[in-house]
Amino acid sequence: MNEPAALVQTDLLSRALRKASWRILPLIALGYGTAYMDRVNISYAALQMNRDLHLSNTVYGFGAGLYFLSYAACSIPSNLMLYRFGARRWLSCIMITWGVIAMAMLFVRTPMQFYIARFLLGVAEAGFFPGIIYYIFQWFPAAMRARAISRFYIAFPISTVVMGTFAGALMSLQGRLSLAGWQWLFLVEALPAIALGILFFFLLPDGPNDASWLSEPERKVIQAAVAQDTVAEPARQSIAPAFRNARVWLIGLVFLCIQAGNSVYSFFAPAIVKSVTGANIANTGFLLAALGVLGAASMLLASIYSDRSGQRYNHVFPYCLFMLAGFVACGLSMSPRIALPALAIVFCSYCAMQGPLWAIPAAFLSGRSAAAGIAAINMIGILGGFIGSYWMGFARDLTGNYQRGLLTMSAPMFAAVAIMLYLRRLASRTNRCQTPSNPVASLP
């Protein structure tokens, strides 16, 4: 292809991806932000709910973690269903289902009901995140995936801002219509999932081929750019290669370690901040909302730098080290001057590594194998959510404080660093994770 023709193709690809990024990324970002909110809003609800229902920290931690067990068990089947039925139908079904279950949390009265509700919520949400990752791989070439992922994943830190801002107001409705504040929280925050599920059905195309807002040349140039990244490893009809690939399991273990740390932050940060500062629920929410803004900035900047440098592994293990340092600092001191910055480091580091981490599997997985492999990584990793939340609740009841539990979270973070360094060495040796040399467009 001569130079003028190449420039025309690059301009066409840039225009097509700009349309895609504006049409689909905000929509799936809203969906993921709602999913995360409905997953962890019990961290705020617990400030009232645990007292009202007489739930111990161990019961709370176990119930919070049950979500991750059912989520892990259903991730692969759900992603294969998405591959079969298409993103539009399957993601819409997932969202409406979890919205109904999340709303049903307001009827919980006993530990067993709490366990059942959390377990069912995990079943309902299981395919959403891995399904979206696989979906993005169908739209964006490898050199742009960290940014594309971060531009929907940024809904994760932003959702913490929304929760932090509105949790206090919703829980202040205590007694209105005979509902407790924590019941209002579950009721109101479940409604967006149902509404967005309907929007997904009508607005989300299954892939570039089904996007009416793309011209035929734009559809073809996106498909060609994505296909070029997988020429060396054509789309597979079997899912077995994904499970035989050691890198799938190793990346899954890394995700397990960091997810254990993130679950501690997600489910216990409001209680920790309230404990160390003495703030009320509203002010605790505002403090955590500020950390959410920092996390969003960290995610965007880190993903841009990762895509520009073409490095993935080098943009994951340093943040694992930072998370380790944050947990050690929190574990050694509960002074607000130390604990709050340490929590910020933990949260911002977790956010910063997400784009580069989830861009790695696309370098060695494709087709149906990619759908299964991404779900497998998510399945392994999400188990860390159960381990971290249950361990933290148990350690709190055992020791009477949060410090010992926080300090022990440095162990999985150390393991994550070691595995990522090994993966980097393996990638260098096999030369399997290189950035494509062809000109590519930039996301808007």
C-alpha positions as CSV (number, residue, x, y, z in Angstrom):
1,M,0.0,0.0,0.0
2,N,1.5,3.4,-1.0
3,E,1.8,6.2,1.4
4,P,-1.3,8.3,0.3
5,A,-3.5,5.2,0.5
6,A,-2.1,4.3,3.9
7,L,-2.9,7.8,5.2
8,V,-6.5,7.5,3.8
9,Q,-6.9,4.2,5.6
10,T,-5.5,5.6,8.8
11,D,-7.8,8.6,8.7
12,L,-10.8,6.3,8.0
13,L,-9.9,4.1,10.9
14,S,-9.5,7.1,13.2
15,R,-12.9,8.4,12.2
16,A,-14.5,5.0,12.6
17,L,-13.0,4.5,16.1
18,R,-13.9,8.0,17.1
19,K,-17.6,7.1,16.3
20,A,-17.3,3.8,18.2
21,S,-15.7,5.4,21.2
22,W,-18.5,8.0,21.6
23,R,-21.3,5.6,20.8
24,I,-20.4,2.5,22.9
25,L,-17.8,3.4,25.6
26,P,-20.0,5.9,27.6
27,L,-22.9,3.4,27.5
28,I,-20.9,0.5,28.8
29,A,-19.2,2.8,31.3
30,L,-22.6,3.7,32.8
31,G,-23.4,0.0,32.9
32,Y,-20.2,-1.0,34.6
33,G,-20.5,1.9,37.1
34,T,-23.9,0.7,38.0
35,A,-22.7,-2.8,38.4
36,Y,-19.9,-1.8,40.7
37,M,-22.2,0.4,42.8
38,D,-24.7,-2.4,43.3
39,R,-21.9,-4.8,44.2
40,V,-20.2,-2.7,46.9
41,N,-22.9,-0.3,48.2
42,I,-23.2,-2.7,51.2
43,S,-20.0,-1.1,52.4
44,Y,-22.0,2.1,53.2
45,A,-25.2,0.2,54.1
46,A,-23.2,-1.8,56.6
47,L,-22.7,1.4,58.7
48,Q,-26.4,1.0,59.6
49,M,-27.4,-2.4,58.4
50,N,-25.0,-4.4,60.6
51,R,-26.3,-2.8,63.7
52,D,-30.0,-3.1,62.7
53,L,-29.7,-6.8,61.7
54,H,-27.1,-7.7,64.3
55,L,-24.5,-8.9,61.8
56,S,-21.0,-9.5,63.0
57,N,-18.0,-8.4,60.9
58,T,-17.3,-12.1,60.1
59,V,-20.9,-12.5,58.9
60,Y,-20.7,-9.3,56.9
61,G,-17.4,-10.2,55.3
62,F,-18.5,-13.7,54.4
63,G,-21.8,-12.4,52.9
64,A,-19.9,-9.7,50.9
65,G,-17.5,-12.4,49.7
66,L,-20.2,-14.9,48.6
67,Y,-20.9,-12.6,45.7
68,F,-17.4,-13.5,44.3
69,L,-17.8,-17.3,44.6
70,S,-21.0,-17.4,42.5
71,Y,-19.5,-14.7,40.2
72,A,-16.5,-16.9,39.6
73,A,-18.6,-20.1,39.0
74,C,-20.7,-18.4,36.4
75,S,-18.2,-16.2,34.5
76,I,-17.2,-18.7,31.8
77,P,-20.7,-20.0,31.0
78,S,-22.0,-16.5,30.9
79,N,-19.3,-15.3,28.5
80,L,-19.9,-18.2,26.2
81,M,-23.6,-17.3,26.2
82,L,-22.6,-13.8,25.2
83,Y,-20.5,-15.2,22.4
84,R,-23.5,-17.3,21.2
85,F,-26.4,-14.9,21.6
86,G,-24.6,-11.5,21.1
87,A,-23.7,-8.6,23.4
88,R,-26.9,-6.7,23.0
89,R,-29.3,-9.4,24.2
90,W,-27.1,-11.0,26.8
91,L,-25.8,-7.8,28.5
92,S,-29.3,-6.4,28.6
93,C,-30.6,-9.6,30.3
94,I,-27.7,-9.5,32.8
95,M,-28.4,-5.9,33.8
96,I,-32.1,-6.2,34.4
97,T,-31.7,-9.4,36.4
98,W,-29.0,-8.0,38.7
99,G,-31.1,-4.8,39.2
100,V,-34.0,-6.7,40.5
101,I,-31.8,-8.8,42.8
102,A,-30.0,-5.7,44.1
103,M,-33.3,-4.1,44.9
104,A,-34.4,-7.2,46.8
105,M,-31.5,-6.6,49.2
106,L,-33.9,-4.2,51.1
107,F,-35.9,-7.2,52.2
108,V,-33.0,-8.9,54.0
109,R,-33.6,-9.6,57.6
110,T,-31.3,-12.5,58.6
111,P,-27.7,-13.6,57.9
112,M,-29.0,-16.5,55.7
113,Q,-31.1,-14.1,53.6
114,F,-28.1,-11.8,53.3
115,Y,-26.0,-14.7,52.1
116,I,-28.6,-15.8,49.5
117,A,-29.1,-12.3,48.1
118,R,-25.3,-11.8,47.7
119,F,-24.9,-15.2,46.1
120,L,-27.6,-14.5,43.6
121,L,-26.3,-11.0,42.8
122,G,-23.0,-12.7,41.9
123,V,-24.7,-15.2,39.6
124,A,-26.6,-12.3,37.9
125,E,-23.5,-10.0,37.4
126,A,-21.1,-12.8,36.5
127,G,-20.8,-12.3,32.7
128,F,-20.9,-8.5,32.6
129,F,-17.3,-7.4,33.1
130,P,-15.6,-10.3,31.1
131,G,-18.3,-9.9,28.5
132,I,-17.4,-6.2,28.1
133,I,-13.7,-6.9,27.9
134,Y,-14.3,-9.4,25.1
135,Y,-16.7,-7.0,23.4
136,I,-14.1,-4.2,23.4
137,F,-11.6,-6.6,21.8
138,Q,-13.9,-6.8,18.8
139,W,-13.8,-3.0,18.3
140,F,-10.4,-1.7,19.1
141,P,-6.9,-2.7,17.8
142,A,-4.4,-3.9,20.3
143,A,-2.4,-0.6,20.5
144,M,-5.5,1.2,21.7
145,R,-7.1,-1.3,24.1
146,A,-5.6,0.0,27.4
147,R,-7.2,3.4,26.6
148,A,-10.4,1.9,25.4
149,I,-10.7,-0.3,28.5
150,S,-9.8,2.6,30.8
151,R,-12.5,4.8,29.2
152,F,-15.2,2.4,30.3
153,Y,-13.4,1.2,33.4
154,I,-13.1,4.8,34.6
155,A,-16.8,4.3,35.7
156,F,-15.3,2.2,38.6
157,P,-13.6,5.1,40.4
158,I,-16.3,7.5,39.3
159,S,-19.0,5.2,40.8
160,T,-17.2,5.5,44.2
161,V,-17.5,9.3,43.8
162,V,-21.3,8.9,43.2
163,M,-21.7,6.5,46.1
164,G,-19.7,8.7,48.4
165,T,-21.6,11.8,47.4
166,F,-25.1,10.3,47.7
167,A,-24.8,7.6,50.3
168,G,-25.1,10.0,53.2
169,A,-28.2,11.7,51.7
170,L,-30.0,8.4,50.9
171,M,-29.2,6.9,54.4
172,S,-30.5,10.1,56.0
173,L,-34.0,9.1,54.7
174,Q,-34.1,6.8,57.8
175,G,-37.7,6.1,58.7
176,R,-39.3,7.6,55.5
177,L,-42.1,5.3,54.3
178,S,-41.1,2.9,57.1
179,L,-37.8,2.1,55.4
180,A,-34.4,2.3,57.0
181,G,-31.7,4.4,55.4
182,W,-29.8,1.4,54.2
183,Q,-33.0,0.1,52.5
184,W,-33.3,3.4,50.7
185,L,-29.8,3.0,49.5
186,F,-30.5,-0.4,47.9
187,L,-33.8,0.7,46.4
188,V,-32.5,3.8,44.7
189,E,-29.2,2.5,43.5
190,A,-30.8,-0.6,41.9
191,L,-33.1,1.4,39.6
192,P,-30.4,2.6,37.1
193,A,-29.4,-1.1,36.3
194,I,-32.9,-1.9,35.1
195,A,-33.2,1.3,33.1
196,L,-29.8,0.8,31.5
197,G,-30.6,-2.8,30.7
198,I,-33.5,-1.6,28.5
199,L,-31.2,1.0,26.8
200,F,-28.5,-1.7,26.1
201,F,-31.1,-3.7,24.2
202,F,-32.0,-0.9,21.9
203,L,-28.7,1.0,21.6
204,L,-25.8,-1.5,21.8
205,P,-24.8,-3.2,18.5
206,D,-23.5,-6.8,18.8
207,G,-20.3,-5.7,16.9
208,P,-19.0,-3.4,14.1
209,N,-21.0,-5.3,11.5
210,D,-24.3,-4.4,13.2
211,A,-23.5,-0.7,13.9
212,S,-26.0,1.2,11.7
213,W,-24.1,4.5,12.5
214,L,-21.0,3.2,10.7
215,S,-20.6,3.3,6.9
216,E,-19.6,0.1,5.1
217,P,-16.0,1.2,4.7
218,E,-15.8,2.1,8.4
219,R,-17.1,-1.3,9.4
220,K,-14.5,-3.0,7.2
221,V,-11.6,-0.9,8.3
222,I,-12.3,-1.7,12.0
223,Q,-12.7,-5.4,11.3
224,A,-9.4,-5.4,9.3
225,A,-7.5,-3.5,12.0
226,V,-8.7,-5.9,14.7
227,A,-8.1,-9.0,12.5
228,Q,-4.5,-7.8,11.8
229,D,-3.7,-8.2,15.5
230,T,-4.7,-11.9,15.4
231,V,-3.2,-13.0,12.1
232,A,-0.5,-15.0,13.8
233,E,-3.2,-16.8,15.9
234,P,-6.5,-17.2,14.0
235,A,-9.8,-17.3,15.8
236,R,-10.3,-20.7,17.4
237,Q,-13.5,-22.6,17.6
238,S,-12.4,-24.6,20.7
239,I,-12.1,-23.1,24.1
240,A,-9.5,-25.7,25.2
241,P,-6.4,-23.7,24.1
242,A,-7.3,-20.9,26.5
243,F,-7.3,-23.3,29.5
244,R,-4.0,-24.9,28.4
245,N,-2.2,-21.6,28.2
246,A,-0.2,-21.1,31.4
247,R,-0.4,-17.3,30.9
248,V,-4.1,-17.4,31.4
249,W,-3.7,-19.0,34.8
250,L,-0.8,-16.8,35.8
251,I,-2.6,-13.6,34.9
252,G,-5.6,-15.0,36.8
253,L,-3.5,-15.4,39.9
254,V,-2.2,-11.8,39.6
255,F,-5.8,-10.6,39.3
256,L,-6.7,-12.8,42.3
257,C,-4.0,-11.1,44.5
258,I,-4.9,-7.6,43.5
259,Q,-8.6,-8.3,43.7
260,A,-8.2,-9.5,47.3
261,G,-6.6,-6.1,48.1
262,N,-9.3,-4.2,46.3
263,S,-12.1,-6.0,48.1
264,V,-10.6,-5.0,51.4
265,Y,-10.8,-1.4,50.2
266,S,-14.2,-1.7,48.6
267,F,-16.0,-3.3,51.5
268,F,-14.2,-1.8,54.5
269,A,-12.9,1.6,53.4
270,P,-16.0,3.5,54.7
271,A,-15.8,1.8,58.1
272,I,-12.0,2.4,58.3
273,V,-12.3,6.1,57.3
274,K,-15.1,6.6,59.8
275,S,-13.1,4.9,62.5
276,V,-9.8,6.8,62.0
277,T,-11.4,10.3,61.4
278,G,-14.6,10.1,63.5
279,A,-16.5,11.6,60.6
280,N,-20.3,11.0,60.2
281,I,-21.6,9.0,57.2
282,A,-22.0,12.0,54.9
283,N,-18.4,13.3,55.5
284,T,-17.0,9.8,55.2
285,G,-18.7,9.6,51.8
286,F,-17.2,12.9,50.7
287,L,-13.7,11.8,51.7
288,L,-14.0,8.6,49.7
289,A,-15.5,10.5,46.8
290,A,-12.3,12.6,46.7
291,L,-10.3,9.4,46.5
292,G,-12.5,8.3,43.7
293,V,-11.5,11.4,41.7
294,L,-7.9,10.7,42.2
295,G,-8.4,7.1,41.1
296,A,-10.1,8.2,37.9
297,A,-7.2,10.5,37.0
298,S,-4.7,7.7,37.8
299,M,-6.6,5.2,35.5
300,L,-6.7,7.6,32.5
301,L,-3.1,8.8,32.7
302,A,-1.6,5.3,33.3
303,S,-3.5,3.8,30.3
304,I,-2.5,6.6,28.0
305,Y,1.2,6.1,29.0
306,S,0.9,2.3,28.6
307,D,-0.5,2.5,25.1
308,R,2.1,5.1,24.0
309,S,5.0,3.1,25.3
310,G,3.6,-0.3,24.1
311,Q,4.5,-1.7,27.5
312,R,2.0,-3.7,29.6
313,Y,3.9,-5.7,32.2
314,N,6.0,-2.7,33.2
315,H,2.8,-0.8,33.9
316,V,1.4,-3.4,36.3
317,F,4.0,-4.6,38.7
318,P,5.1,-1.2,40.0
319,Y,1.5,-0.5,41.0
320,C,1.4,-3.8,42.8
321,L,4.4,-2.6,44.8
322,F,2.6,0.7,45.6
323,M,-0.5,-1.2,46.8
324,L,1.8,-3.3,49.0
325,A,3.3,-0.2,50.5
326,G,-0.1,1.3,51.1
327,F,-1.3,-1.8,53.0
328,V,1.8,-1.9,55.1
329,A,1.4,1.8,56.0
330,C,-2.2,1.3,57.0
331,G,-1.4,-1.8,59.0
332,L,1.3,0.0,61.0
333,S,-0.6,3.2,61.8
334,M,-4.2,4.3,62.0
335,S,-3.3,8.0,62.3
336,P,-5.4,9.9,59.7
337,R,-2.3,11.6,58.4
338,I,-0.9,8.1,57.4
339,A,-4.0,6.0,56.9
340,L,-5.8,8.3,54.5
341,P,-2.9,8.8,52.1
342,A,-2.1,5.1,52.3
343,L,-5.7,4.2,51.3
344,A,-5.4,6.7,48.4
345,I,-2.2,4.9,47.2
346,V,-4.0,1.5,47.4
347,F,-7.0,2.7,45.4
348,C,-5.1,4.8,42.8
349,S,-2.6,2.0,42.2
350,Y,-5.4,-0.5,41.7
351,C,-7.1,1.9,39.2
352,A,-3.9,2.6,37.3
353,M,-3.1,-1.0,36.5
354,Q,-6.5,-2.0,35.1
355,G,-6.1,-0.8,31.5
356,P,-2.6,-2.3,31.0
357,L,-3.5,-5.6,32.8
358,W,-6.6,-6.3,30.7
359,A,-4.8,-5.4,27.5
360,I,-2.4,-8.3,28.0
361,P,-4.7,-11.3,27.2
362,A,-5.5,-9.9,23.7
363,A,-1.9,-10.5,22.7
364,F,-2.2,-14.3,22.8
365,L,-6.0,-15.0,22.7
366,S,-8.6,-14.6,20.0
367,G,-12.0,-15.8,18.9
368,R,-14.0,-18.1,21.1
369,S,-10.8,-18.9,22.9
370,A,-10.6,-15.2,23.9
371,A,-14.1,-15.2,25.3
372,A,-13.3,-18.3,27.4
373,G,-9.8,-17.1,28.4
374,I,-10.9,-13.6,29.5
375,A,-13.7,-15.2,31.6
376,A,-11.2,-17.7,33.1
377,I,-8.9,-14.9,34.1
378,N,-11.8,-13.1,35.7
379,M,-13.1,-16.3,37.3
380,I,-9.7,-17.0,39.0
381,G,-9.2,-13.4,40.0
382,I,-12.6,-12.7,41.3
383,L,-12.0,-15.4,44.0
384,G,-9.7,-12.9,45.6
385,G,-12.7,-10.8,46.4
386,F,-14.1,-13.6,48.6
387,I,-10.7,-14.2,50.2
388,G,-10.0,-10.5,51.0
389,S,-13.5,-9.6,52.3
390,Y,-14.0,-12.7,54.4
391,W,-10.5,-12.5,55.8
392,M,-10.8,-8.8,56.7
393,G,-14.1,-9.4,58.5
394,F,-12.7,-12.4,60.4
395,A,-9.5,-10.5,61.3
396,R,-11.6,-7.5,62.6
397,D,-13.6,-9.7,64.9
398,L,-10.5,-11.7,66.0
399,T,-8.3,-8.7,66.8
400,G,-10.8,-5.9,67.5
401,N,-9.2,-3.6,64.9
402,Y,-8.5,-3.4,61.1
403,Q,-4.7,-3.1,61.3
404,R,-3.7,-6.7,61.4
405,G,-6.0,-7.5,58.4
406,L,-4.6,-4.6,56.4
407,L,-1.0,-5.6,57.2
408,T,-1.5,-9.2,56.0
409,M,-2.7,-7.9,52.6
410,S,0.8,-7.1,51.8
411,A,1.4,-10.9,51.2
412,P,-0.8,-11.3,48.1
413,M,0.5,-8.0,46.7
414,F,4.1,-9.4,47.0
415,A,3.0,-12.5,45.2
416,A,1.5,-10.4,42.4
417,V,4.8,-8.6,41.9
418,A,6.7,-11.8,41.6
419,I,4.3,-13.3,39.1
420,M,4.2,-10.2,36.9
421,L,8.0,-10.1,36.8
422,Y,8.0,-13.7,35.7
423,L,5.4,-13.0,33.0
424,R,7.4,-10.1,31.8
425,R,10.4,-12.3,31.4
426,L,8.3,-14.9,29.6
427,A,6.9,-12.4,27.3
428,S,10.3,-11.0,26.4
429,R,11.6,-14.5,25.7
430,T,8.7,-15.6,23.5
431,N,8.3,-12.2,21.8
432,R,4.5,-12.7,22.0
433,C,3.4,-9.3,23.4
434,Q,4.6,-6.7,20.9
435,T,2.8,-3.6,19.8
436,P,1.8,-3.8,16.1
437,S,4.1,-1.8,13.8
438,N,1.4,-0.6,11.4
439,P,0.1,2.9,11.7
440,V,-2.9,3.1,13.9
441,A,-5.4,5.8,14.7
442,S,-5.8,7.5,18.0
443,L,-8.8,7.5,20.2
444,P,-10.5,10.9,20.5
